[in-house]
Amino acid sequence: KVLDSFKVMAASLQSGKKVAQRIHDVTKPEFFFNVIGTFLGGWRRNPVYPDGIIYEGAFDDKPQQYYNTTAAQSSLLPCFDEALGIFYEKNTHGDFLKEMRSYMPRNHRYFLNALAARKDLIRSYVLSKKNASLTRAYNDVIESLADFRSYHIQLVTAYIVVQFRKLAQMEGMEQLANEGA
């Protein structure tokens, strides 16, 4: 059953990539950034609002800073990471990914924390079985996850980073354009 589950996981990730690729059929990068992106923007590390945004009558009228909407706020891929024993170095993506958990629904955070407490249970199981087919299926899931993430980075680059740099250059903010979104 574990072997079959790995096959389903890999196939699901591959299917997810195919769905993500359909974005090119429905929207261009410029439209996504300039229209849809307007509603996804954040105020944390935003040079336009360095202290954040004040929501009058809320939060004691103190400025709030929130990241823009990001796929890292979804619990799906972190679930794969925790279950499969994939860990990120501190001070790289790991810190950012942990911080994004504060944007997830509470029960999702609890679930991810419960998985994290089991540390690399599935990976240890696979290694202990010394079964080539099981190891290959586990590695196929890891490769499918890496492939999905790689494609997602390509999307982010085309639909956000490149568009941000174009806007920054048009607005005469070359330094900001070089730093990236």
Secondary structure in CASP SS format (residue, H / E / C, confidence):
PFRMAT SS
TARGET T0000
AUTHOR 0000-0000-0000
METHOD secondary structure of the structure
MODEL  1
K C 1.00
V H 1.00
L H 1.00
D H 1.00
S H 1.00
F H 1.00
K H 1.00
V H 1.00
M H 1.00
A H 1.00
A H 1.00
S H 1.00
L H 1.00
Q H 1.00
S H 1.00
G H 1.00
K H 1.00
K H 1.00
V H 1.00
A H 1.00
Q H 1.00
R C 1.00
I H 1.00
H H 1.00
D H 1.00
V H 1.00
T C 1.00
K C 1.00
P H 1.00
E H 1.00
F H 1.00
F H 1.00
F H 1.00
N H 1.00
V H 1.00
I H 1.00
G H 1.00
T H 1.00
F H 1.00
L C 1.00
G C 1.00
G C 1.00
W C 1.00
R C 1.00
R C 1.00
N C 1.00
P C 1.00
V C 1.00
Y C 1.00
P C 1.00
D C 1.00
G C 1.00
I E 1.00
I C 1.00
Y C 1.00
E C 1.00
G C 1.00
A C 1.00
F H 1.00
D H 1.00
D H 1.00
K C 1.00
P C 1.00
Q E 1.00
Q C 1.00
Y C 1.00
Y C 1.00
N C 1.00
T C 1.00
T C 1.00
A H 1.00
A H 1.00
Q H 1.00
S C 1.00
S C 1.00
L H 1.00
L H 1.00
P H 1.00
C H 1.00
F H 1.00
D H 1.00
E H 1.00
A H 1.00
L H 1.00
G C 1.00
I C 1.00
F C 1.00
Y C 1.00
E C 1.00
K C 1.00
N C 1.00
T C 1.00
H H 1.00
G H 1.00
D H 1.00
F H 1.00
L H 1.00
K H 1.00
E H 1.00
M H 1.00
R H 1.00
S H 1.00
Y H 1.00
M C 1.00
P C 1.00
R H 1.00
N H 1.00
H H 1.00
R H 1.00
Y H 1.00
F H 1.00
L H 1.00
N H 1.00
A H 1.00
L H 1.00
A H 1.00
A H 1.00
R C 1.00
K C 1.00
D C 1.00
L H 1.00
I H 1.00
R H 1.00
S H 1.00
Y H 1.00
V H 1.00
L H 1.00
S H 1.00
K H 1.00
K C 1.00
N C 1.00
A H 1.00
S H 1.00
L H 1.00
T H 1.00
R H 1.00
A H 1.00
Y H 1.00
N H 1.00
D H 1.00
V H 1.00
I H 1.00
E H 1.00
S H 1.00
L H 1.00
A H 1.00
D H 1.00
F H 1.00
R H 1.00
S H 1.00
Y H 1.00
H H 1.00
I H 1.00
Q H 1.00
L H 1.00
V H 1.00
T H 1.00
A H 1.00
Y H 1.00
I H 1.00
V H 1.00
V H 1.00
Q H 1.00
F H 1.00
R H 1.00
K H 1.00
L H 1.00
A H 1.00
Q H 1.00
M H 1.00
E C 1.00
G C 1.00
M C 1.00
E H 1.00
Q H 1.00
L H 1.00
A H 1.00
N H 1.00
E H 1.00
G C 1.00
A C 1.00
END
